[in-house]
Structure formats: structure tokens, C-alpha cells
Amino acid sequence: MMKNMQKTAALALALALILSLAACGAQQSGGLWDSATYTDDTELGEGATTLTVEVTAEEKTVTFTIHTDG
């Protein structure tokens, strides 16, 4: 009886391990930039004050220049 329970527990653990490895190895459907609104350098707003922000992700960089009056 104890041996049968050990086999069942080992089988359950092996199945859980296989499922977790399969989930970790799943490919993403697309990259981060596939659904991005701005993929090129962009200027936003109007005003005398300028703020520049550089965003880098997945080896791609986009610069946002924001013009504001504040």
C-alpha cells in the first residue's frame, strides 16, 4: 500500500514538473514592439519647456520629446 502511494506521488510530481517546464518554454506570440503606439522618435505637445525621455526595450530605443508650458 505504501509503495503504491509513493509511485502515485512520484507520478503526480513528474507530471507537475513536465507541465511547469512546458509553460516556461512557451514562445511569446510577438515582441514588445508589435503592439507599441510609438515605434519611432516622437515629439509631443506644445510649449517652451522641453523634456526628453529615452525608452529602451528589447534592444530598440525610442526618444520622446515632450514640449510643455509647465
Backbone bond lengths (Angstrom), bond angles and torsions (degrees), N, CA, C in turn:
res aa  C-N    CA-C-N  psi(-1)  N-CA   C-N-CA  omega(-1)  CA-C   N-CA-C  phi
1 M - - - 1.442 - - 1.533 110.70 -
2 M 1.336 116.97 -45.26 1.459 121.11 -179.89 1.529 110.52 -65.71
3 K 1.326 116.86 -38.57 1.456 121.14 -179.56 1.530 110.21 -65.24
4 N 1.321 116.66 -38.74 1.455 121.68 179.12 1.536 110.48 -65.61
5 M 1.338 117.06 -39.45 1.454 121.16 178.98 1.529 110.63 -67.16
6 Q 1.328 117.98 -38.08 1.458 121.68 178.07 1.526 110.48 -64.89
7 K 1.319 117.57 -41.01 1.466 120.85 178.40 1.527 110.70 -64.20
8 T 1.322 116.38 -41.41 1.465 120.63 179.15 1.527 110.63 -64.91
9 A 1.316 117.32 -42.68 1.463 121.19 178.93 1.523 110.60 -65.35
10 A 1.324 117.63 -41.23 1.464 121.24 178.61 1.524 110.64 -64.47
11 L 1.316 117.07 -40.08 1.457 121.22 178.19 1.525 110.95 -64.91
12 A 1.326 117.05 -42.00 1.464 121.17 178.92 1.527 110.94 -64.49
13 L 1.316 117.26 -42.13 1.467 120.76 178.34 1.523 111.45 -65.94
14 A 1.328 117.14 -40.65 1.462 120.73 178.20 1.521 110.53 -63.48
15 L 1.318 117.43 -41.60 1.458 121.45 178.29 1.528 110.98 -64.00
16 A 1.330 117.22 -42.13 1.461 121.15 177.74 1.525 110.99 -63.18
17 L 1.321 117.13 -39.67 1.462 121.48 178.40 1.519 110.80 -64.61
18 I 1.311 117.26 -44.05 1.469 121.07 179.73 1.526 110.68 -62.81
19 L 1.324 117.32 -43.64 1.462 120.32 179.52 1.525 112.19 -65.67
20 S 1.334 117.27 -38.91 1.463 119.55 179.43 1.521 111.26 -69.13
21 L 1.314 117.81 -37.62 1.464 120.35 176.73 1.525 111.05 -67.03
22 A 1.307 117.34 -38.13 1.463 120.54 178.14 1.525 110.77 -64.82
23 A 1.318 117.29 -38.26 1.463 120.88 179.31 1.524 111.21 -68.60
24 C 1.313 118.21 -37.98 1.463 121.64 179.76 1.523 111.55 -70.77
25 G 1.303 117.61 -30.71 1.453 121.27 -177.15 1.510 114.44 -87.93
26 A 1.330 118.32 0.91 1.465 121.11 -178.24 1.526 110.30 -66.67
27 Q 1.305 116.21 138.44 1.457 121.65 179.09 1.522 109.69 -79.99
28 Q 1.329 116.06 143.43 1.452 119.53 175.48 1.520 108.56 -75.06
29 S 1.324 116.51 148.62 1.457 120.61 -176.13 1.523 112.03 -72.21
30 G 1.303 118.68 -22.04 1.455 121.42 179.75 1.505 110.04 -166.50
31 G 1.309 115.27 172.42 1.445 119.92 179.29 1.518 111.65 -84.70
32 L 1.295 115.17 172.67 1.454 122.12 179.83 1.524 111.40 -62.37
33 W 1.315 117.12 -34.80 1.458 121.73 -175.29 1.528 113.15 -81.25
34 D 1.324 119.32 -9.56 1.465 121.43 -179.00 1.525 112.57 -62.42
35 S 1.318 117.73 -34.60 1.464 120.87 -177.52 1.530 112.50 -109.71
36 A 1.330 118.04 12.66 1.463 121.28 -178.23 1.530 110.70 -72.92
37 T 1.335 116.56 140.57 1.464 121.27 178.51 1.519 110.68 -74.17
38 Y 1.317 117.13 -43.81 1.457 121.78 -179.69 1.524 108.96 -113.35
39 T 1.327 117.57 116.96 1.462 121.15 179.42 1.522 111.95 -114.97
40 D 1.334 117.39 -5.31 1.461 121.94 177.30 1.523 108.34 -120.76
41 D 1.336 116.26 164.71 1.461 120.04 176.86 1.530 108.56 -55.70
42 T 1.344 117.00 135.86 1.459 121.49 -170.63 1.516 110.63 -136.91
43 E 1.349 116.01 142.59 1.462 121.98 172.52 1.518 107.99 -111.96
44 L 1.332 115.73 132.73 1.459 121.88 -176.58 1.517 110.18 -127.58
45 G 1.341 117.22 144.75 1.451 122.90 172.62 1.514 114.14 80.55
46 E 1.351 113.88 -179.53 1.461 122.40 178.40 1.521 107.91 -137.42
47 G 1.307 117.22 147.86 1.453 120.22 177.82 1.512 111.93 148.77
48 A 1.325 115.04 172.10 1.455 121.67 -175.47 1.527 112.81 -83.66
49 T 1.311 117.61 -27.12 1.461 121.56 -178.28 1.524 109.49 -91.24
50 T 1.331 115.78 134.58 1.465 120.51 -178.05 1.520 109.89 -118.00
51 L 1.317 115.48 133.98 1.457 123.51 176.31 1.523 107.07 -123.98
52 T 1.322 117.02 128.26 1.462 121.10 179.88 1.523 109.25 -113.73
53 V 1.333 115.51 128.98 1.461 122.21 -179.76 1.520 108.18 -124.22
54 E 1.323 116.25 130.65 1.460 121.13 178.91 1.528 108.47 -111.36
55 V 1.330 115.80 125.16 1.463 121.85 -178.53 1.520 108.48 -113.13
56 T 1.344 116.99 125.76 1.460 122.03 178.71 1.521 108.83 -122.42
57 A 1.338 115.31 128.67 1.462 121.55 176.77 1.521 108.02 -154.66
58 E 1.307 116.63 139.42 1.466 122.94 179.09 1.534 111.92 49.54
59 E 1.320 116.28 46.48 1.461 123.53 175.75 1.523 113.70 62.03
60 K 1.332 118.56 23.89 1.458 123.37 175.29 1.521 107.24 -127.77
61 T 1.338 115.89 140.94 1.456 121.21 -178.82 1.523 109.94 -123.34
62 V 1.336 115.86 134.34 1.459 122.61 175.95 1.524 107.05 -125.68
63 T 1.338 116.40 134.45 1.458 121.78 179.18 1.522 109.24 -106.70
64 F 1.335 115.95 127.98 1.455 122.20 176.50 1.519 107.87 -108.01
65 T 1.331 116.85 126.02 1.454 122.02 175.08 1.520 106.84 -108.99
66 I 1.325 116.51 118.05 1.459 121.80 -175.40 1.525 108.28 -111.29
67 H 1.339 115.81 123.89 1.463 122.25 178.40 1.525 107.79 -102.47
68 T 1.343 116.34 131.32 1.465 120.42 -177.28 1.524 110.12 -147.95
69 D 1.312 116.19 165.66 1.465 122.12 176.45 1.520 110.57 -108.59
70 G 1.276 118.29 31.47 1.457 117.60 -176.27 1.420 111.10 -140.76
